[in-house]
Amino acid sequence: MKYVIAILLVIISALASYGQKVGNSRMTYVTFNDGLTEVMKGDKWGYIDTLGNQIIKCRFDYVETFYGDYQDVKIGDKYCFIDRKGTQIIPCIYEFAYGFKYNFFIVQKNGKWGAVNRKNEIVIPFQYSNGLIFDEEGIEYVTKNGKRGCIDTLGNEVVPIKYDDIGSFSDSMAFVKENDLFGFINKKNELVIPYQFDDVVYGFTDGLCSVKKNGKYGYIDKTGMEVIPFKYNAADWFYSGLARVMLNGKWGFIDKNGIEVVPCQFDQPISFSVHDVAEIKMDGKIGYVNNRGKVIAPCIYDELFSSLGKDMIVVKRDGKYGFIDTTGVEVIPCKYDQAYDFFNNRAEVKQSDKEFLINKSNKRISDYYDDVRNPMFSPEPIRVKNNGLWGYIDSNGKAIAPCKFDNAEEFYSDLAAVCLNGKWGYINLSGELVILPQFEKVNRFQYGAAVVVLNGKFGYIDTFGKQIIPCIYDEATNFDYGVAQVKKGIRWFYIKRSGDEIVLN
């Protein structure tokens, strides 16, 4: 599905551009958070605000995006924390550091994790092998000298650190492991279910827990009583009143009474989705079962392209594509050569090498094109391609701009970049050329400015096409608030919207 590929490319691009801080690398994009962004001078990092004022001097070897009042930074090979003015709160003596929570900093020293307050006083001793996250109740599951237990935000052991393993508390119970056997404790650290199980699946949900005994899985209640027999090869936790189980190599679903509401006859079902349906498979074909155990879509499909939150699901059967709804009804027959998710109540489909748009009633709402690019987020316009040239249509299929452009981009800020005779310009929502094609390259508008390339040099224009910063740079990035990054020769530096260089200290 081309949308899946597009989303992956966006994610990869975002990761590639996210504040690289190794050696002499630079940020590909300026990105502000809480009013600050990282900047580099030479090989040192600091911070500026959205107006381009340097707030924190470039003196750190590693920084991250600023979150909250404090941020971990690195000098040499040691970490410390600074505040939003750049004041060093604790000294750079730690091997690693992250997070300010519950009024302390989580840091690592001599290979062990602990926490210090703003006076660099130890509030949780350096004795744990794992980093400290703490859950919403202020509990952290820690490892010390190979043993597991729990501490609170004062460093007190709320569960003694003596177990070989411990699970998270669920339904006020947590599994513990000693001598290769599992039992259960309550929040008072009382052993309420003795050590007797070979394995535990997650923990208690809906008052039941899947455990393994004598090579088979079954379910116990919170007293340790067997309520569903130990007979399964595998068994998951309960969700919405059902749990998937495996018997004799086949999967099905049972309810809390142990009744097989979906017989164990399927190959590897997956977990329930947002619509409380689960994928099932039989003889190489795929279908759906709902959380009441009813097979709502029989195992007749080659593929199911389920998207979270979608009320229409793309399916493939016998090499053709169609749509089912969340009740399993095939509302649009599998007759298309390709089909894509519905966005803005329309979907692209392909038939006989032509693409067009349909609505949820399977009515064609556009002409036939060689390519259609239905935008995921904005309702319109829609890019279309015929005979190698691009144009735009509205959500009713009416032409906004004829297919005459060499290339065309999605709309941002009510403008879209188009290429005509090898030059780029911009059209508005009515399809009118408001900035004539004249540039070798362009970018989308952000904060009222766009990067353009003229005669091989980068600069910036406003939404009227006026050059607000001359095309004099060898490379340039979009503005984020009032700051952008540009390159002249081999030198990268930062500029304001006025075009003035930001002088870094």
C-alpha positions in Angstrom: 0.0 0.0 0.0 1.6 3.3 -1.1 0.3 5.1 2.0 2.1 2.7 4.3 5.3 3.3 2.3 4.7 7.1 2.4 4.2 7.0 6.2 7.4 4.9 6.6 9.3 7.4 4.5 8.1 10.3 6.6 9.1 8.5 9.8 12.5 7.6 8.4 13.0 11.2 7.2 12.0 12.6 10.6 14.4 10.2 12.3 17.2 11.1 9.9 16.7 14.8 10.5 16.2 14.7 14.3 19.0 16.7 16.0 22.1 14.7 15.1 24.9 15.5 17.6 27.8 13.3 16.7 31.2 14.9 15.8 30.7 17.8 13.5 27.2 16.9 12.3 24.4 19.4 12.3 20.7 19.5 12.6 19.0 19.1 9.3 16.0 21.1 10.5 15.6 23.7 13.2 12.9 22.4 15.6 11.8 24.3 18.7 10.3 22.7 21.8 9.3 24.7 24.9 10.7 27.8 23.1 14.3 26.5 22.7 16.2 24.7 20.0 19.7 23.2 19.9 22.4 25.1 17.9 26.0 24.2 17.1 29.1 26.3 16.9 32.1 24.3 15.8 31.6 21.1 17.6 29.8 22.5 20.6 26.1 22.8 21.3 23.9 25.4 23.0 20.4 26.8 22.7 18.6 29.7 21.2 15.0 31.0 21.5 12.4 31.5 18.8 13.7 35.0 18.1 17.2 33.8 17.5 18.6 35.1 20.9 21.2 32.8 22.3 20.0 31.7 25.7 22.7 29.1 26.5 26.2 29.3 25.3 27.6 26.6 22.9 29.8 24.7 25.3 28.4 21.2 25.4 29.4 18.1 23.6 25.9 16.6 23.5 22.5 18.0 24.1 18.9 17.0 23.6 15.7 18.9 22.8 14.7 20.9 25.9 11.8 19.5 27.8 10.5 21.2 31.0 12.8 23.1 33.3 15.9 21.0 33.2 17.8 19.1 30.5 20.6 16.6 30.6 23.7 17.6 28.6 27.2 16.2 28.2 30.7 17.8 28.7 33.5 15.5 27.6 32.3 12.0 28.5 30.2 13.0 31.5 26.7 14.2 32.0 25.0 16.8 34.1 21.8 18.9 34.1 21.3 22.5 33.2 18.2 24.8 33.7 16.7 27.0 30.9 19.2 29.7 31.5 22.1 27.3 31.1 23.0 27.2 34.8 24.6 23.9 35.7 22.4 22.4 38.4 24.5 19.4 39.2 28.2 18.8 38.2 29.3 16.8 35.1 30.4 13.7 36.9 27.9 11.1 35.8 28.2 8.4 33.1 24.6 8.9 32.0 21.6 11.0 33.0 18.0 11.5 32.0 14.8 12.9 33.3 13.8 15.1 36.2 10.9 13.6 38.0 9.6 13.6 41.6 12.1 16.5 42.2 15.2 14.4 41.5 17.5 13.7 38.6 18.1 10.1 37.5 21.8 9.5 36.9 24.3 6.7 36.6 27.6 6.5 38.4 30.2 3.6 38.5 27.8 1.6 36.4 24.9 1.8 38.9 21.8 3.9 38.8 20.4 6.2 41.5 19.0 9.7 41.9 20.2 13.1 43.2 18.3 16.3 44.1 19.0 19.8 42.9 21.8 20.1 45.5 23.4 17.0 44.1 22.5 15.2 47.3 21.9 11.5 46.9 18.2 10.7 47.4 18.3 7.2 45.9 21.6 5.3 46.4 23.6 4.2 43.4 23.0 0.5 43.6 20.6 -0.5 40.8 21.5 -2.2 37.5 18.6 -0.6 35.6 17.6 3.0 34.9 14.8 4.4 37.0 11.6 5.3 35.3 8.9 5.1 38.0 5.3 4.4 37.1 2.3 6.6 37.7 2.1 5.4 41.3 5.7 6.3 42.0 6.9 2.6 41.9 10.0 1.4 40.1 10.9 -2.3 39.5 14.6 -2.5 40.1 17.5 -5.0 39.9 20.2 -5.2 42.5 22.9 -7.8 42.7 20.9 -10.0 40.3 17.7 -9.8 42.4 14.4 -8.0 41.6 12.1 -5.9 43.7 10.4 -2.5 43.9 11.3 0.9 45.4 9.3 4.1 45.8 10.4 7.6 45.1 12.1 7.9 48.5 14.2 4.9 47.7 12.3 2.7 50.2 11.9 -1.0 49.3 8.2 -1.5 49.0 8.8 -5.0 47.7 12.1 -6.5 49.0 14.8 -6.9 46.4 15.1 -10.7 46.8 13.2 -12.2 43.9 14.7 -13.8 40.8 12.0 -12.0 38.8 8.9 -9.8 39.5 6.1 -8.7 37.3 4.1 -5.4 37.3 1.2 -5.2 39.6 -2.1 -5.8 37.8 -5.4 -6.3 39.7 -3.3 -5.6 42.8 -1.3 -8.7 42.2 2.2 -9.3 40.9 4.0 -12.5 40.0 7.3 -13.3 41.7 9.9 -16.0 40.8 12.2 -18.0 43.1 14.0 -21.3 42.4 12.5 -21.4 38.9 8.9 -21.4 40.1 6.3 -18.6 40.1 3.9 -17.4 42.7 2.0 -14.2 43.4 2.2 -11.4 46.0 -0.1 -8.6 46.9 0.9 -5.0 47.5 1.7 -5.8 51.1 4.3 -8.2 49.9 2.3 -11.1 51.2 2.7 -14.4 49.3 -1.0 -15.1 48.5 -0.4 -17.8 45.9 2.5 -20.2 46.6 5.3 -21.0 44.2 4.1 -23.7 41.9 3.9 -22.5 38.3 6.4 -22.9 35.5 5.4 -19.7 33.7 3.1 -16.7 33.9 1.6 -14.8 31.0 1.6 -11.1 31.9 -0.4 -11.1 35.0 -4.0 -10.8 36.3 -6.6 -9.2 34.0 -10.3 -9.4 34.5 -9.6 -11.4 37.7 -7.8 -14.3 35.9 -4.3 -15.1 35.0 -2.8 -17.5 32.5 -0.1 -19.8 34.1 1.8 -22.9 33.1 1.9 -26.1 35.2 3.2 -29.5 34.2 3.8 -28.3 30.6 0.3 -27.0 30.0 -1.4 -23.6 30.4 -4.6 -22.8 32.2 -6.1 -20.0 34.3 -6.3 -19.3 38.0 -8.2 -16.8 40.0 -6.8 -14.5 42.6 -6.9 -17.2 45.3 -4.8 -19.5 43.1 -7.7 -21.8 42.3 -7.8 -23.4 38.9 -10.8 -22.1 37.1 -9.9 -23.1 33.5 -8.1 -26.5 33.1 -4.4 -26.8 32.4 -4.7 -28.2 28.9 -3.6 -25.6 26.4 -0.3 -25.4 24.5 -0.4 -21.6 24.9 -2.8 -19.1 26.4 -2.9 -15.3 26.5 -4.5 -12.8 28.9 -8.1 -11.9 28.8 -9.2 -8.8 26.9 -12.9 -7.7 26.6 -13.9 -11.0 28.2 -12.0 -13.3 25.8 -8.6 -14.9 25.6 -6.9 -16.6 22.8 -5.7 -20.1 23.4 -3.9 -22.8 21.5 -4.9 -26.4 21.6 -3.3 -29.1 19.4 -1.5 -26.5 17.4 -4.7 -24.5 16.5 -5.9 -21.2 18.0 -9.3 -20.2 19.2 -10.9 -18.0 21.9 -12.4 -18.9 25.2 -14.6 -16.9 27.6 -14.0 -16.6 31.4 -16.0 -19.8 31.9 -13.5 -21.7 29.7 -16.1 -22.1 26.9 -14.6 -22.1 23.4 -16.6 -19.3 21.9 -14.4 -19.6 18.8 -13.2 -23.2 18.3 -9.5 -23.9 18.3 -9.3 -24.4 14.5 -7.4 -21.3 13.3 -3.8 -20.6 12.5 -2.2 -17.9 14.7 -4.9 -15.2 15.4 -3.6 -11.7 16.4 -4.8 -9.5 19.3 -8.0 -7.5 19.2 -7.9 -4.2 17.4 -9.5 -0.9 18.2 -12.8 -2.2 16.8 -12.7 -5.2 19.1 -12.0 -7.6 16.2 -9.2 -10.0 15.9 -7.6 -11.5 12.7 -7.9 -15.2 12.2 -6.3 -17.5 9.7 -7.2 -20.9 8.3 -5.7 -22.8 5.3 -3.8 -19.7 4.3 -6.8 -17.4 4.2 -7.7 -14.6 6.6 -10.8 -13.4 8.3 -12.1 -11.6 11.5 -13.7 -12.6 14.7 -15.3 -10.1 17.1 -14.9 -9.9 20.9 -18.1 -12.0 21.4 -16.6 -14.9 19.5 -18.6 -14.5 16.3 -16.7 -14.9 13.1 -17.8 -11.7 11.3 -15.6 -12.1 8.2 -14.9 -15.7 7.1 -11.4 -16.9 6.2 -11.7 -16.2 2.5 -9.4 -13.2 2.1 -5.8 -13.2 0.9 -5.0 -10.1 2.9 -6.6 -7.7 5.3 -5.2 -4.1 5.4 -6.6 -3.1 8.8 -6.0 0.5 9.8 -6.7 1.7 13.4 -9.8 3.8 13.6 -11.0 3.0 10.1 -14.6 1.9 9.6 -13.8 0.6 6.1 -11.1 -2.0 5.8 -9.3 -2.8 2.5 -9.3 -6.6 1.8 -7.9 -8.7 -1.0 -9.6 -11.8 -2.4 -8.6 -13.8 -5.4 -6.2 -11.1 -6.5 -8.9 -8.3 -6.3 -9.4 -5.6 -3.8 -12.5 -4.4 -2.0 -13.7 -3.2 1.4 -15.4 -4.7 4.4 -16.9 -2.8 7.3 -16.2 -3.5 11.0 -19.1 -6.0 11.1 -17.4 -8.0 8.4 -19.9 -7.1 5.6 -18.2 -6.8 2.2 -19.7 -3.4 1.5 -17.6 -2.8 -1.7 -17.0 -6.0 -3.7 -13.5 -7.3 -4.4 -13.3 -6.2 -8.0 -10.5 -3.7 -8.1 -6.9 -4.2 -9.2 -5.8 -2.1 -6.3 -7.5 -0.1 -3.5 -6.3 2.3 -0.8 -7.7 3.4 2.5 -10.5 5.9 2.8 -9.5 9.4 3.7 -11.9 12.3 3.9 -14.7 9.8 2.9 -13.1 8.9 -0.4 -10.7 6.2 -1.6 -8.5 5.6 -4.6 -9.1 2.4 -6.5 -7.5 1.1 -9.7 -9.1 -0.8 -12.5 -7.7 -1.6 -16.0 -4.6 0.5 -15.3 -6.6 3.6 -14.5 -7.1 5.1 -11.0 -10.2 7.0 -9.8 -12.0 8.0 -6.6 -15.0 6.3 -5.1 -17.1 7.2 -2.1 -18.3 4.8 0.6 -21.3 3.9 -1.5 -18.9 2.6 -4.2 -19.9 5.4 -6.5 -17.2 6.8 -8.8 -16.7 10.5 -8.0 -13.9 11.4 -10.4 -12.7 10.8 -13.9 -10.1 8.2 -14.7 -6.4 9.0 -14.3 -3.0 7.4 -14.6 -2.4 8.2 -10.9 -4.4 9.7 -8.1 -3.0 11.0 -4.8 -5.7 11.4 -2.2 -4.3 13.5 0.7 -4.5 11.8 4.1 -5.0 15.0 6.1 -6.4 17.8 4.1 -9.9 17.4 2.4 -8.8 18.8 -0.9 -7.5 19.5 -3.5 -6.4 16.1 -4.9 -3.4 15.6 -7.1 -4.1 13.6 -10.4 -1.9 12.6 -13.3 -2.6 11.9 -16.9 -0.2 11.4 -19.8 2.7 12.2 -17.5 1.4 15.6 -16.4 -0.2 16.6 -13.0 -3.2 18.6 -12.1 -5.7 19.0 -9.2 -9.4 18.1 -8.7 -11.7 18.8 -5.8 -13.5 16.3 -3.6 -16.4 16.1 -6.2 -14.0 15.2 -9.0 -14.2 18.7 -10.6 -11.0 20.0 -12.1 -9.3 22.8 -10.2 -6.1 22.9 -12.3 -5.8 20.9 -15.6 -3.1 18.2 -15.9 -0.4 20.4 -17.4 2.3 20.4 -14.7 5.6 18.4 -14.9 5.2 17.8 -11.1 3.0 18.9 -8.3 3.0 18.8 -4.5 0.3 18.7 -1.8 -1.2 21.9 -0.5 0.3 23.6 2.6 -0.8 27.0 3.9 -3.4 27.1 1.0 -0.5 27.0 -1.6 0.9 24.1 -3.6 4.2 23.9 -5.4 4.0 23.0 -9.1 6.6 22.6 -11.8 6.0 23.9 -15.4 8.6 23.6 -18.1 11.2 22.7 -15.6 10.6 25.6 -13.3 8.7 25.7 -10.0 6.1 28.1 -8.7 2.9 28.0 -6.6 -0.8 27.8 -7.2 -3.7 28.7 -4.8 -6.8 26.6 -3.9 -8.5 27.9 -7.0 -5.8 26.6 -9.3 -4.4 30.0 -10.1 -0.7 30.5 -10.5 0.0 33.1 -7.8 3.8 32.7 -7.9 5.0 32.2 -11.4 7.3 29.2 -12.2 10.8 30.6 -12.0 12.7 28.5 -9.4 14.9 25.4 -9.9 13.7 24.0 -6.6 11.2 25.0 -3.9 9.9 23.8 -0.5 6.6 24.1 1.2 5.7 27.2 3.1 6.3 27.2 6.8 5.7 30.2 9.1 5.0 32.3 6.0 8.3 31.5 4.2 9.6 28.9 1.8 13.0 27.9 0.7 13.6 28.4 -3.1 16.6 27.9 -5.4 17.4 30.4 -8.1 20.5 30.2 -10.3 21.8 27.4 -8.1 21.5 29.4 -4.8 19.1 29.1 -1.9 17.0 31.8 -0.5 13.5 32.6 0.9 10.3 34.0 -0.5 7.0 35.0 1.2 3.5 33.8 0.1 3.4 36.6 -2.5 6.6 35.4 -4.2 8.7 38.3 -2.9 12.3 37.4 -2.0 12.5 38.2 1.7 16.0 36.8 1.9 18.2 36.8 -1.2 19.2 33.5 -3.0 22.8 33.6 -1.9 23.2 30.3 0.1 24.5 26.9 -1.0 21.9 25.1 1.2 19.1 26.2 3.5 16.4 24.7 5.7 12.8 25.9 6.4 12.2 28.5 9.1 10.9 27.2 12.4 9.4 30.3 14.1 12.0 32.9 13.4 15.1 30.7 12.8 16.6 28.8 9.9 19.9 27.1 9.1 21.9 28.0 6.0 25.2 27.1 4.4 27.8 29.2 2.6 30.8 27.2 1.3 31.5 24.6 4.0 30.1 26.7 6.8 26.7 26.2 8.3 25.1 28.9 10.5 21.8 30.2 11.7 19.8 33.3 10.5 16.8 35.3 11.6 13.8 36.1 9.4 15.5 39.4 8.7 18.3 37.5 7.1 20.8 38.6 9.8 23.2 35.9 11.0 22.7 34.7 14.6 26.1 35.2 16.3 26.7 32.3 18.6 28.9 32.3 21.7 
